[in-house]
Amino acid sequence: MFILNQSSYPTHAFPPRIQRAAEELAKNVQVTDIIAGTSCLTALSIALSPLVDWRHPLSGQIRPCVLYQAIAAISGDRKSSAEAELCAPLYAHDIEVIEQEDDHEDAYKKAYARWAALHKRVLGQYAKLVEAGEVAEAEARLSAIEAQEPARNRAHRFIYTDVNKRSIFEALDGNGKAMALLTDEGQTLLSSTVMRHYGFLNSAWDGKKLLSLDRAEHKHLVARDSRLTISFMIQPDVLAEFFAKRGKIVQSSGFCARFLFSRSPSIQGRREPKLNQPLEHLLPFHARFRELLLAYKEMLQSGRVSRDVLEFDEQAKVLWLQIAGNVEASFQPGQFLHDISDFGNKYMDIVGRIACLLHYFELDTSRLPADPEARARAIGSISRDTLSRAETIAGWHMNEYKQLFSPPLQRAPEEMDADSVYAYLYRTFYLRGVGEVPKNHVRQYCGVRNSSRLHSALQILAGRKAVWVRPVVYGDSKKPKDSIALNMQYFNSCPIC
């Protein structure tokens, strides 16, 4: 896949610890800087979003820091390998959980069988007590046994590759749960039922306090303060086909605008086989992940969701206003965001999310005090430098969104007329070595007979320095007539078929 109009991924904008990990990942796994950089963002979203939010400097709203990502790349470009390397502690946790699931299920079945026997006996006693007029005693005994019904201990894991809406709710059911949907089979994901629930996925990205799934017999799955990260890789032609069929519906729902899109050119055929190299910078990255994982487990065990909330310092707020002002001005006709206003409307939110992730990852959260005020002081505020780094990363993805979703440029009629006149001059006169021709002759035979249209076309060609129009006296005529002079050097450098 050859990609135009793309700069290198701004891994330099990451703080040093993340930058070094991304560069080592690209070198060891042999992936592009784009896959390495976006994998870092995915890892940060998974590990940090359950623990921290940020306050919008203008609205004051508490916002989540989850990210959705979509990477267009051909199969075999090792996105899954990169994410597996970065998220190794999370994968290790999930493997342990899966291995324990059978033991948990056996324990639940035995406990439920014992409870069911007791419940049956209490129900038998219930009718006798009611008949004897001891209604209060009957209700008390029934309530007591029903309160003892054992709950299935659903082992919580982070990473999923193939889900539907119900399985997402089962994973997030409860308070403060987090999960990630990661896959390099984007075609399967886009064709799955979960990707048709744009409203639900939008709400999950927005960090809605309460998400519910109603089931039969008045049963519900309720996700409170949940966090969902999505990252998938898809082949470019499959992505193009998907948006050709359903693009308008998907984009109008605001679903696309919540994603960080990127196009990763293939480096297959240029990867040098290497033996395993010692990990110098990924190990500290993993150590930080284990700290975050432990903090998340402790939060779930406490039964109380208490996330740190980051704010911006005064200098960062000044920069925020500048960036937001530039974004707003870019919505005007002819400006950069005019034809991708859906992404523009989410842009500052995305910048804030990335800034939150960069700041919090660099902290030593294992030593934060318990007192809220002292904890807030130790955490500190997001700085102007961090916000600038986040804007650099988000700006790169904004350019990618522009390349993928900006409507094709519609050429003006005058431009097409200019091309027609140029083609006629090239084939009829330049190839014969003729450098000048009467304007009336061109108007009669070039296909653009309308005088005003020809005038506009010649102005465009004159602006390109291809021709110039000048008055010339022909033969015995005393009145000069317009003549078109060809810039032979320009025609020589701009051939046509």
N, C-alpha and C positions, 0 to 999 in steps of 0.2 A: 504494500500500500504506500503510494507516494503522496505526501501531504504538503500542500502549499500553505503559505501565510502562517507558519507556526514557529514560535521561538522556543528555546529550551525551557524545560520546566524549572520554575524558580525555587529549586531546593536551597539556594543561597538565602532565601527569605526565612527558612526555618531557623529556630534557635540552634546553637552549635551542636547540642546533644542529638537533636533530631536530624540535623543536616548530616552529621557524620554517620548516623545509622542508615540514612537513605542512600548515601554514597557507597557505603559498604555493602548494602543490599544489592544495589545495581551491579556492583563489581562481582560479588560472589554468586548471585543467582543468575547474573547476566540478563538483566531486563533493562528496558529503557528508563531514563530518568523520570519519564512520565509515570510509568507503572510503579517505580520505587516511591516517588513522591505522593501519588494518590493512595498507595498502600499505607503510607505513614498516616495520612489523614484518616483513613478508614480505621486503623488501629487506635488512633487517639479518640475517635468518636465512640468506639465500642467501650474502651476502658474508662473514659472520663465522663461521658454523658450521664451515667447513673449517679454521679457524685457531685456535679457542679452545674449551675446555671449562670446566666449573666443578666444584668439589668440594662435595658435599652436606655441610652442617655437622653433620648427625647421624650418617649412615651412613659418611661418608668416601668414598663412591663418586664416581668421576669420571663426570660426566654431560654429554651433548651439549647444545647450545643451539638445535637445529633446532625450528621451529614448523610445525604444520599449521593451516590456517585455512579456514573455509567461510563465505561471505558470502551471505546471502539477500537478493536484490535483483532488480528487474525488468530485462529486457534493455534495453540502451541507457544504463545508468547509469555507463558509462565506467570500470569497474574496470580493464580492460586498458590503457586510455590512462594511467591513474594509475600503474600498475605499470611501464609502458613508460617513462614520464617519469622515475620514480625510479631505475629499473634501466638507464638509457641506456648506461652503460659496459659492462654485461654483454651487452646486446643488440648493441652495436658489436663486442664481442669475438666473439660467436657468428656475426655476419655475416661477419667476416673469416675465421673457421674454415671456414664453409660454402664461401666462395669459393675456399679453398685445397684443399678436399677432392679435387677432380678431379686437381690436380697431384700430390697425395700418392698417390692411387690409381694413376696412371700410373707413378710412380716405383717403387711397390711391385711392380706387375706385371712391369716390366722386371727388377728385382732378383730376383724370384722365378723368372723364366724362366731367368736365368743360373745361379742356384743349382740349379734342377731339372736342368739339363744336367750340371753337375758331380756332383750327387748320383747321377744315373743312371750316369755313368762309374765312380764309386767303387763302386757296387753291382756293376757288371760285374767289377771287379777283386777284389771281396770273395770271390767263389766260388773264383777262381783261387788267391788267397793261402791260403784255408782248405785247399784240396786240396793245396797245397804244404807244409802244416803250419805256416804262419806266421799262426796264429790271432790272436795278440796284435797283430801289425801290422795285420791286417784290421780288428779291432775298433777300434783306435786311429784308423785312417783314416776309418772310418764315423762314429765318435763326433765326430771333428773336423768333418766336413762337415755333420753334423746340427746341430751347435752353431752353425753359420753360417747356418741357415735365417732369412731375413729376416722380421721381424715387420711386420704391417700397422700402419702409423702411424695409429691412429684419432684423428682430431682431436677434442679434448675441448671440448664446449660445455656451457653451464649450463642453458639454459631449453628446456623441452619442453612441448608442448601436447597431444599425442596419443601415448600409449605403451601398451605391454603389459608384462607382467612381464619377458619376455626382453629387450626394448629397454631397460628400466631397468637390468638387469644388464649389458648391453653398455656402457651409459653409465658405470656405476660399476665395471666390471671393472678390477681393479688395486688400488692402495694409496692411500687418502686422497682418492678422487674425490668430487666433490660435484655435485649437479644439483638442478634445481627443476622441479616440475610446476605450471605456471600456466595457467589457462584460465577464460574466462567462459562456457564451455559445460558447466556442471556436470552437466546431464542426460546428455550424451554420456559424461562421465567416470564417473558413477555406474553407468551401464549397461555400461561396458567391463569386460573380464576382469580388469584389474589391481585394480579395487576389490573383487573377490571374494576376493583374497588378503589378508584382514585380518591374518593372522598375520605375513606378510612385512612389511606396512606398519607393523604395531605394532613389529616388531623393528627396522626402520629408524629409527623414531622413538626407540626406546630406545637406539639407538647400539650395537647388537651389533657386536662386534669382527669377526665373520666371517659373511658371508651368501653362500650358494652356490646355484647353479642347475645341477643335473645334466642333461646332454644325452646324446644318443645317442653310441655308440662311445666311451664312457668319457671324454668331453670335459666340462669344467666351466667355468662362469663364476664367478669368486670375487671378491667385493667385500670388501676389508679396510678397516676404519675409514672407511667411506663415510658421507656425509651427504646426506639427502634432505629438501627443503622442498616442501610442498604448499600451494597456495592456489587455491581455485576459487570462482566465483560461480554461484549457481543461483537460479532463480525460486522464490518461496516455495511456490506450489502444487505444483511439481515435487518440491521437498524434502519437502513433506507427504505426497505420494503415495508417494515412495520409502520413507519411514519407516512409512507405513501397511502397506506390503507386506513390508518386510524389516527394520523397525526393531528388533524384539526380538533378532534374530540379530546385527545390526550392533552394537547397544548392549551386549549381553551379552559380546561379544568384547573390549570395552574400546576399540574403535576410535573411537567418538564422543568418549569422554572425553579423547582425545589432541588433539582439535581445539579451536581457539578459534572458536566460532560467533558470528556477529553478524547483525543484521537492519538493513539500510540502507533507510530510507524514500526513496521516489523524489522528486527535486526537478525532474523534467521538467515543463516549463511555467513554471518560475520561474527558469530560467537566462537570464542576459542575454548576448546575443551581444557578444563583445569581440574586439578585435584582439590579436595576440600581445603579451604584456607581457615586458619584460626580466626575466631570472631573477637574482635577487639571492641567495637563500638555497639554491636547488637546486644552484648551481654548486659551492659548497664541499662539499655532500653528495656530488656526483659525484666531486670531487677525492679525497675520502676513499675512495670506492669504488675508484678506480684504484689507490690505494696498497694496498688490501686485495687487489685482483686480482693485482697484481704479486707480493705476498708469497705468494699461493697458487700462482702459476706457478713461483716459485723453489722452493717446497716440493716440488712435483711433480717438477721437474727434478732435484732432489737425490736423489730416490728414497727419502727418509726422512720419514715423517710425524711431525712434532714440533709438537704443539699446546700453546699456553700454557694453563695451568690456573689459573683464578681461584678465590680463596677469599674468605670473608666476614671482615670485621674483628670485634672483640669486641662492639661495640655492635650491629652488624648481626645477630650470632648471638643476642643477647638479644631483638631484635625478631622474629627467625625463630621462636624458642621461643614468643613470645606469639601470633604468627599461627597457628602450628601447633597450639597449645593451643585457640584459638578454633575452628579448623577441626574438631578432634577432637570438641569439645563439640557442634558443629552436626550431628554424625551421629545424635544422640539423637532418639528419636521426637518428632515435632512441631517439630523444629528445621529450619533452612534447608536443610541438606544431606542430610536423612534420605532424601528421595525422589530425590536425584541423587548418591548416594554414589559412583557410578563416577567422576564428574568430581571430586568432593571428594578422592578418593584420588590423583588426579594433580595436584591444585591446587598444592601446594607445589613440585612439580617444575616446573610451568609458571612459577610466580613466580621460581624460581631461574634458569630459562632467560632470561626477559625481563630480569632484573637483570644477568645476564652480558652480554647484548647491549648494554644501555644503557651499562654501564661500559666495555666494550672499544671501542665505537665512538668514545667521547670521547678515547681515548688517541692519542698521536702514536707509532704503532708503527714508523714509518720510522726512528726514532732509538734504538730499544731496543738495549741492548748484547747481545752474543752470550753472554757468561758467564751461566749459568743463575741464579745467585744475584743478580747485579746486575740481570738482566732482571726477575726476580720483584719486586725492590724497586722498580724503575722502573714496573712495571705497577700495583703496589699492590693493595689488597684492596677488595672491594665494600663500600661504606659503608652505614650505616643509611638515609641519605637515598635512595640508589639503590634499596635493597630496598623502601623505602616507596613509591617511584614505581612499581616493578614490581608491587607488590601492588595498587596503585590500578588499574592497567591490567588485570591479571588478574581483579580483583574485578568490573570492568565486564563482562568476558566471562563470568564465573560467573553474573551476573544474566541474561545472554542465554541461557545454557544452561538456567537454571531456567525461563525463559519458554517455551523450545522443548521441553523434555523432561520437565518436571515433570508427573506424571499429573494429569488434571483433578480438581479438588476434588469429593469426594463429599459431598453435603449430607446432614446427619443427618436421620433420620425426624422428629424433633421440629421441625426447621426447616421441613420440608415441611408438617407439620400446622399450624404457625403461619401459613404462607402461605395454606393453605386457609381457616383461620378468618378471617384478615384479609380475604380476598377475599369471604367470605360477609358479614362485617360491613360492608364497603365498599358492596357492591351492594345489600344488603337494608335497611340502616339509614342509613348515611352519606348516600347519594344521596337519601334521603327526608327528611334533616334530623333524623333521630332519633339522639339522643346517648347513650341508655342502654337496655339490654335485659337481661332476666333471663338468668342463666347457664344455667339448665335449658332455656330455650327455644333457646339457641344450641347446646347439646349435642344437642338432639333433631333440629335441622335443618341444622347446618353441615357434616355429613359426618364429624365426629370424635366418635363417640358414647361411646367409652371415657373414663371419668372421669379416669383418671391421664394419658392422652394429652392430653386437653383441658387439664388442669391445667398440664402441661409447656408446651403451646403458648401458653397465656395468660401464663405466666411469661416466655416469650421476647418476646411482644408488649409486656408490661409493661417489660421491659428496653429495648425500643426506644422506650419512652414513647408507644406507640400507644394503649394502653388501661390501665386499672387496675380491679381487682376490689375491690368493697366491699360490706359487708352493708347491705341495705335492707329495711325493713318494708313489705310490700305490703298494702293494704286493711285488713281487720279482723284480719289475722294478727298474733299477738304475737311470733312467732319470725321473726327477720330471715333473709332469703335472699340469697345472693350475686347481685350485679348487675355487669354489665360496662359501664363508662363509657368512651365513645369520646373520645379526644383529637382534637377536630374539626380543630384546626390541623395535626396530624400527618397525618391522612387527606387534608386538602386539599393538603399538600405531597408526598404519595406516592400519586398516582392509579394505578389499574390499568385495563387494557383490559377 
